[in-house]
Amino acid sequence: MERTLIKELEKYIGKEVTISGWVDVRRDHGKLVFLDIRDRSGKIQVIFPSANTTAGANAKTTRPEWVVTVRGIVKERPENMRKEELNGNIELDGFHVEILAEAEVPFELGSELNLDTYLDHLPYTVRSQKARDVFVIQATIIEAFRASLRRREFVEFQAPALVGGDAEGGAAAFKVDYYYDQQAFLATSPQLYKQIMVGAFERVFTTAKIFRGEKHATTRHLSELVQMDFEMGFIQDHRDIMDALEHTMRDICADVGEKHADIFKRFNLDLPKLPKGKFPTLKLKEAQDLLGVAHEPDLEPEHERHLHEWALREHGSDFVFVTHFPISKRPFYTFEDPDDLGHTRYFDLLFRGLEINSGGQRVHNYDALVERIKQKGLDPAKFAFYLQAFKVGMPPHGGCSTGLERLTARMLELPNIREATLFPRDLNRIDTLLRVDK
């Protein structure tokens, strides 16, 4: 008999069906065995009589995470037994169970665990309701990002993960031994390729794996992550990029809220708060003056949290832009604001107290870009391939980059970015903890 997904069972009340999935919970009550079965679409309670039946005997042997196929009759629950959740008004009277695979579990799924134990057993713990909720949200975020940009005529492209030169001369890069005794790097950003592609399509986006070799061991840094990037041409200044990003963030929040209200309810969280007007915006110096802190080149994590409190209190917003960072601390391609010399047309977007996005206007003039590369102590010859795009003419352009894992973590208020990362790579872990013998 053809398999029926659990979410479709309500259409088959009074009829025989076959379902397949995992045993979520088994409960024995007198002469009855209750199995909660889950598949990709939901859960259902199956009831077996345990006395003198092969099906009941087989059901009684099952344990959590055993994989089974069950046949039974779909029945409505009594009024006093109904629940609000999916399939809360129906159950299955089982008469056959086939065991497809047994399981030996290290602990009860969904148990409270420290993060290292959770990650050490990730092939198992990723099956928990909480983990599945996190990565369903993450899947919707990236789908909504793509859909939002496509609606505005952005073209998706695939950025390379292996790069030459010196990988932008920015964040520490992982070196790779390459062909002909050459050295390559794992990409720290798709930035240079986004800019090249503006010359072909005007508006482009990519969802790229990037790699950072800094020896961070914090709750907000990873060695491998996903960046959701877009770049667009014929802009006036950085505010065009900020407007496009705000549009995208509103679309993402709308999609997540519409599709996953049940997940936010399970997490006991509200949807992100969006202001009626534009996202609040402060220049870096204004933000630092507001907080009463020194004019440093960047914000500290504590400052980002306090700015969120201000934005929420004064503007009803979980988002806040900070602009005009010093040019000395930004990449060579960052555009200097002619009306605020020494500072850039560059911004960070903070979401619930964490920087999730950086972006701004780029230098588009070939000679100016070569000069900026030299000022940063870099060799223009190493960027010759990239510079071709500017030699043959580039419009004023800019873009930005959103960290998928950071956005997911703040969306669900997870304290550690590793909880929003399927298989975290960091200073201490590639699947299992890294140990160095001394």
C-alpha positions as CSV (number, residue, x, y, z in Angstrom):
1,M,0.0,0.0,0.0
2,E,1.3,3.4,-0.9
3,R,2.8,5.5,1.9
4,T,0.8,8.5,3.2
5,L,2.5,11.5,4.8
6,I,1.3,12.2,8.3
7,K,0.2,15.7,7.5
8,E,-2.3,14.3,5.0
9,L,-4.0,11.8,7.4
10,E,-7.0,14.1,8.2
11,K,-8.2,13.5,4.6
12,Y,-8.5,9.7,5.3
13,I,-10.7,9.5,8.4
14,G,-12.2,6.0,8.5
15,K,-9.8,4.6,5.9
16,E,-6.8,2.4,6.0
17,V,-3.4,4.0,5.5
18,T,0.3,3.2,5.6
19,I,2.8,5.6,7.2
20,S,6.5,5.3,7.7
21,G,8.8,7.3,10.1
22,W,10.6,7.2,13.4
23,V,9.2,6.3,16.8
24,D,9.3,9.5,18.7
25,V,7.8,8.2,22.0
26,R,6.5,4.8,23.1
27,R,4.1,4.5,26.0
28,D,2.5,1.4,27.5
29,H,-0.9,1.7,29.2
30,G,-2.5,-1.5,30.4
31,K,-3.4,-3.6,27.4
32,L,-2.5,-0.8,24.9
33,V,0.7,0.4,23.4
34,F,0.9,4.0,22.2
35,L,3.5,5.0,19.6
36,D,4.1,8.7,18.5
37,I,5.4,8.4,15.0
38,R,7.0,11.3,13.2
39,D,8.0,11.8,9.5
40,R,9.1,14.9,7.6
41,S,5.6,16.3,7.7
42,G,4.5,15.9,11.3
43,K,3.5,13.5,14.1
44,I,0.6,11.1,14.9
45,Q,-0.3,8.9,17.8
46,V,-0.8,5.2,16.9
47,I,-2.7,2.9,19.3
48,F,-2.0,-0.9,19.3
49,P,-3.7,-3.5,21.4
50,S,-0.8,-5.3,23.2
51,A,-2.6,-8.5,24.2
52,N,-2.3,-11.6,21.9
53,T,-1.6,-9.7,18.7
54,T,1.5,-9.8,16.6
55,A,1.2,-6.1,15.9
56,G,0.9,-5.3,19.6
57,A,3.9,-7.5,20.4
58,N,6.0,-5.8,17.7
59,A,5.0,-2.4,18.8
60,K,5.9,-3.2,22.4
61,T,9.5,-4.0,21.4
62,T,10.1,-0.6,19.7
63,R,12.2,2.1,21.2
64,P,12.7,5.8,20.4
65,E,14.3,6.4,17.0
66,W,13.5,3.0,15.6
67,V,12.4,3.3,12.0
68,V,9.0,1.7,11.3
69,T,6.2,1.3,8.8
70,V,2.7,1.2,10.3
71,R,-0.7,0.3,8.9
72,G,-3.9,1.3,10.5
73,I,-7.3,3.1,10.4
74,V,-7.5,6.8,10.8
75,K,-10.0,7.8,13.5
76,E,-11.2,11.0,15.1
77,R,-10.2,11.5,18.7
78,P,-12.9,11.9,21.4
79,E,-13.7,15.6,22.0
80,N,-12.0,15.6,25.4
81,M,-8.8,14.2,23.9
82,R,-8.2,16.7,21.1
83,K,-5.3,19.0,21.0
84,E,-4.5,22.2,19.1
85,E,-1.4,20.9,17.4
86,L,-1.3,19.3,13.9
87,N,-3.3,16.1,13.8
88,G,-4.5,16.8,17.4
89,N,-8.0,15.7,16.5
90,I,-7.1,12.3,14.9
91,E,-5.2,9.2,15.7
92,L,-4.4,5.8,14.1
93,D,-5.7,2.5,15.2
94,G,-2.7,0.3,14.3
95,F,-3.0,-3.3,13.2
96,H,0.5,-3.9,11.6
97,V,4.0,-2.6,12.3
98,E,7.1,-3.5,10.4
99,I,10.5,-2.6,12.0
100,L,12.8,-1.2,9.3
101,A,15.8,-0.3,11.5
102,E,16.6,-0.5,15.2
103,A,18.4,2.3,17.1
104,E,20.6,2.6,20.1
105,V,20.4,6.2,21.5
106,P,22.9,7.8,23.9
107,F,20.2,9.8,25.8
108,E,16.6,11.0,25.4
109,L,16.2,13.2,22.4
110,G,15.5,16.8,23.4
111,S,17.4,16.5,26.7
112,E,19.0,19.6,28.2
113,L,22.7,19.3,27.2
114,N,25.8,21.4,27.3
115,L,26.8,22.7,23.8
116,D,29.8,20.4,23.4
117,T,27.7,17.3,24.2
118,Y,25.0,18.5,21.7
119,L,27.6,19.0,19.0
120,D,29.5,15.8,19.7
121,H,26.3,13.9,19.0
122,L,25.0,16.1,16.2
123,P,24.0,13.2,13.9
124,Y,21.5,12.3,16.6
125,T,20.7,15.7,18.3
126,V,19.9,17.4,14.9
127,R,16.7,15.2,15.0
128,S,15.4,17.1,18.1
129,Q,12.4,19.3,17.6
130,K,14.4,22.4,18.6
131,A,17.2,21.7,16.1
132,R,14.7,20.9,13.3
133,D,12.9,24.2,14.1
134,V,16.2,26.1,13.9
135,F,17.1,24.8,10.5
136,V,13.6,25.0,9.1
137,I,13.8,28.7,10.0
138,Q,17.2,29.0,8.4
139,A,16.0,27.4,5.2
140,T,13.1,29.9,5.0
141,I,15.5,32.8,5.6
142,I,17.7,31.9,2.6
143,E,14.7,31.1,0.4
144,A,13.2,34.5,1.3
145,F,16.5,36.3,0.6
146,R,16.6,34.8,-2.8
147,A,13.0,35.5,-3.6
148,S,13.1,39.1,-2.4
149,L,16.0,39.9,-4.7
150,R,14.8,38.0,-7.7
151,R,11.5,40.1,-7.5
152,R,13.7,43.2,-7.9
153,E,15.6,41.8,-10.9
154,F,18.8,40.6,-9.2
155,V,20.5,37.7,-10.9
156,E,22.0,34.9,-8.8
157,F,25.5,33.7,-9.5
158,Q,27.9,31.1,-7.9
159,A,31.0,32.6,-6.4
160,P,34.3,30.6,-6.2
161,A,35.6,29.3,-2.9
162,L,39.2,29.1,-4.1
163,V,40.9,32.4,-4.8
164,G,44.3,33.6,-5.8
165,G,46.2,36.8,-4.9
166,D,46.1,37.5,-1.2
167,A,42.4,37.1,-0.7
168,E,41.6,40.8,-0.5
169,G,44.4,41.5,2.0
170,G,41.8,41.5,4.8
171,A,40.8,38.8,7.3
172,A,43.2,35.9,7.9
173,A,42.8,33.4,5.1
174,F,43.3,29.6,4.9
175,K,46.2,28.8,2.6
176,V,45.8,25.9,0.1
177,D,48.6,24.2,-1.8
178,Y,47.5,24.4,-5.4
179,Y,48.7,23.2,-8.8
180,Y,52.2,23.8,-10.2
181,D,53.6,24.5,-6.7
182,Q,51.3,27.6,-6.5
183,Q,49.4,28.8,-3.4
184,A,45.7,29.6,-3.3
185,F,43.4,30.7,-0.5
186,L,39.9,29.8,0.7
187,A,37.7,32.8,0.0
188,T,37.1,35.2,2.9
189,S,34.3,36.9,0.8
190,P,32.7,36.8,-2.6
191,Q,33.2,40.6,-2.7
192,L,35.5,41.0,-5.7
193,Y,33.5,38.7,-7.8
194,K,30.2,40.4,-6.9
195,Q,31.7,43.7,-8.2
196,I,32.9,42.1,-11.4
197,M,29.4,40.7,-12.0
198,V,27.8,44.1,-11.6
199,G,29.5,44.9,-14.9
200,A,27.5,42.1,-16.6
201,F,24.1,42.2,-14.9
202,E,23.9,45.5,-12.8
203,R,22.2,43.6,-9.9
204,V,23.5,40.3,-8.6
205,F,23.4,38.2,-5.5
206,T,25.1,35.0,-4.2
207,T,24.9,32.7,-1.2
208,A,28.5,31.8,-0.7
209,K,30.5,29.6,1.7
210,I,33.3,31.7,3.1
211,F,36.2,30.9,5.4
212,R,37.9,33.0,8.1
213,G,41.3,32.0,9.6
214,E,41.3,34.2,12.7
215,K,41.7,32.3,15.9
216,H,38.5,33.4,17.5
217,A,36.7,31.3,20.2
218,T,33.6,33.4,20.8
219,T,29.9,32.9,20.7
220,R,29.6,34.9,17.4
221,H,32.5,33.7,15.2
222,L,33.0,30.7,13.0
223,S,35.8,29.5,10.6
224,E,33.3,28.5,7.9
225,L,30.0,30.3,7.3
226,V,27.4,31.2,4.7
227,Q,27.2,34.8,3.5
228,M,24.1,36.2,1.7
229,D,25.5,38.9,-0.5
230,F,24.1,41.3,-3.1
231,E,25.6,44.1,-5.2
232,M,23.9,46.7,-7.4
233,G,25.0,49.3,-9.9
234,F,23.9,52.9,-10.7
235,I,23.5,53.9,-7.1
236,Q,23.6,57.5,-5.7
237,D,25.3,56.5,-2.5
238,H,25.3,53.9,0.4
239,R,21.7,54.8,1.3
240,D,20.5,53.0,-1.9
241,I,22.1,49.9,-0.5
242,M,20.6,50.4,2.9
243,D,17.1,50.8,1.4
244,A,17.5,47.6,-0.6
245,L,18.7,45.7,2.4
246,E,15.9,47.0,4.6
247,H,13.4,45.8,1.9
248,T,15.0,42.4,1.9
249,M,15.0,42.1,5.7
250,R,11.3,43.1,5.9
251,D,10.6,40.4,3.3
252,I,12.5,37.8,5.2
253,C,10.7,38.6,8.5
254,A,7.3,38.5,6.7
255,D,8.0,35.1,5.2
256,V,9.4,33.6,8.4
257,G,6.4,35.0,10.4
258,E,3.8,33.8,7.9
259,K,5.2,30.2,7.6
260,H,6.5,29.5,11.1
261,A,4.3,31.1,13.8
262,D,4.3,27.7,15.4
263,I,8.0,27.7,15.8
264,F,8.1,31.1,17.5
265,K,5.4,29.9,19.8
266,R,7.5,26.8,20.8
267,F,10.4,29.1,21.4
268,N,8.2,31.5,23.3
269,L,9.4,34.4,21.1
270,D,7.9,37.4,19.3
271,L,8.5,38.0,15.7
272,P,11.2,40.7,15.0
273,K,9.9,44.2,15.7
274,L,9.9,46.4,12.6
275,P,9.4,50.2,12.8
276,K,6.6,51.9,10.8
277,G,9.2,54.1,9.2
278,K,12.7,53.4,8.1
279,F,15.2,51.5,10.2
280,P,16.8,53.9,12.7
281,T,20.3,55.1,11.5
282,L,23.2,56.6,13.4
283,K,26.7,57.6,12.3
284,L,29.3,55.8,14.3
285,K,30.3,58.9,16.3
286,E,26.6,59.7,17.0
287,A,26.2,56.2,18.3
288,Q,29.2,56.4,20.5
289,D,28.1,59.8,21.8
290,L,24.7,58.4,22.6
291,L,26.3,55.6,24.6
292,G,28.9,57.9,26.2
293,V,31.9,55.9,25.0
294,A,35.1,56.9,23.3
295,H,35.4,57.4,19.5
296,E,37.0,54.1,18.6
297,P,37.1,52.7,15.0
298,D,34.4,50.2,15.7
299,L,31.8,49.1,18.2
300,E,32.2,46.6,21.0
301,P,29.6,43.8,21.4
302,E,28.3,45.5,24.5
303,H,27.8,48.8,22.5
304,E,25.8,46.8,19.9
305,R,23.5,45.5,22.6
306,H,22.9,48.9,24.1
307,L,22.1,50.4,20.7
308,H,19.5,47.7,20.3
309,E,17.9,48.7,23.6
310,W,17.9,52.3,22.3
311,A,16.4,51.4,18.9
312,L,13.7,49.2,20.6
313,R,12.8,51.9,23.1
314,E,12.9,54.9,20.8
315,H,11.8,53.4,17.5
316,G,10.2,50.1,18.2
317,S,12.8,48.4,16.0
318,D,15.0,45.3,16.5
319,F,17.1,46.7,13.6
320,V,19.5,49.7,13.6
321,F,22.0,50.9,11.0
322,V,25.4,52.4,12.0
323,T,27.2,54.3,9.3
324,H,30.5,56.2,8.6
325,F,33.2,54.1,10.0
326,P,36.8,55.4,9.7
327,I,38.4,54.7,6.3
328,S,41.6,53.5,7.9
329,K,39.8,50.4,9.2
330,R,37.8,49.4,6.1
331,P,38.8,47.4,3.0
332,F,40.5,49.1,0.0
333,Y,37.4,49.2,-2.1
334,T,35.3,51.2,0.4
335,F,34.2,54.6,-0.8
336,E,35.2,57.7,1.3
337,D,32.4,60.2,1.9
338,P,33.5,63.5,0.3
339,D,31.3,65.3,2.8
340,D,32.9,63.6,5.8
341,L,36.5,63.0,4.9
342,G,38.2,60.2,6.8
343,H,35.0,58.3,7.0
344,T,33.3,55.9,4.7
345,R,30.0,55.4,3.0
346,Y,29.9,52.2,4.8
347,F,27.4,50.7,7.3
348,D,26.7,47.8,9.7
349,L,23.2,46.5,10.3
350,L,22.6,45.4,13.9
351,F,19.8,43.0,14.7
352,R,18.8,42.4,18.3
353,G,22.2,43.6,19.4
354,L,24.4,41.8,17.0
355,E,26.1,42.9,13.8
356,I,24.6,40.7,11.1
357,N,25.5,42.7,7.9
358,S,28.2,45.0,6.6
359,G,28.1,46.9,3.4
360,G,28.3,50.2,1.6
361,Q,29.4,52.1,-1.6
362,R,32.5,50.9,-3.4
363,V,35.2,52.8,-5.3
364,H,34.3,52.4,-9.0
365,N,37.1,54.6,-10.6
366,Y,40.0,52.5,-11.8
367,D,42.8,55.0,-10.9
368,A,41.3,55.7,-7.5
369,L,41.0,52.0,-6.8
370,V,44.6,51.3,-7.7
371,E,45.7,54.1,-5.4
372,R,43.6,52.8,-2.6
373,I,45.2,49.3,-3.0
374,K,48.6,50.9,-2.7
375,Q,47.6,52.9,0.4
376,K,46.7,49.7,2.1
377,G,50.2,48.3,1.4
378,L,48.9,45.8,-1.2
379,D,50.3,45.1,-4.6
380,P,47.9,46.1,-7.5
381,A,49.5,43.4,-9.7
382,K,47.9,40.7,-7.5
383,F,44.5,42.2,-8.2
384,A,45.0,42.6,-12.0
385,F,42.2,40.1,-12.8
386,Y,39.7,42.0,-10.6
387,L,40.9,45.4,-11.9
388,Q,40.0,44.5,-15.5
389,A,36.3,45.2,-14.6
390,F,37.2,48.8,-13.7
391,K,39.4,49.4,-16.7
392,V,36.5,48.6,-19.0
393,G,34.1,50.9,-17.1
394,M,32.0,50.4,-13.9
395,P,29.1,52.4,-12.7
396,P,28.8,53.7,-9.1
397,H,27.9,50.6,-7.2
398,G,27.7,49.0,-3.8
399,G,26.4,46.1,-1.9
400,C,26.4,44.2,1.4
401,S,26.8,40.8,3.1
402,T,24.5,39.2,5.7
403,G,25.7,36.3,7.8
404,L,23.1,33.5,7.6
405,E,24.1,31.9,10.8
406,R,24.1,35.2,12.8
407,L,20.7,36.2,11.4
408,T,19.3,32.8,12.3
409,A,20.8,32.9,15.8
410,R,19.3,36.3,16.5
411,M,15.9,35.5,14.9
412,L,15.5,32.7,17.5
413,E,17.6,34.4,20.2
414,L,20.1,31.6,20.4
415,P,23.0,32.5,22.7
416,N,25.7,30.8,20.6
417,I,26.1,31.0,16.8
418,R,27.0,27.2,16.8
419,E,23.4,26.4,17.6
420,A,22.4,28.0,14.3
421,T,25.1,26.2,12.3
422,L,24.5,22.7,11.1
423,F,28.1,21.4,11.3
424,P,30.2,24.1,13.0
425,R,33.8,24.6,12.1
426,D,35.8,26.8,14.5
427,L,39.1,26.9,16.4
428,N,38.2,23.9,18.4
429,R,36.0,21.7,16.3
430,I,35.6,20.0,12.9
431,D,32.6,17.7,13.8
432,T,34.5,16.4,16.9
433,L,36.7,18.5,19.2
434,L,40.2,19.0,17.9
435,R,42.9,17.9,20.3
436,V,46.6,18.5,19.9
437,D,49.0,15.9,21.4
438,K,51.8,17.6,23.2
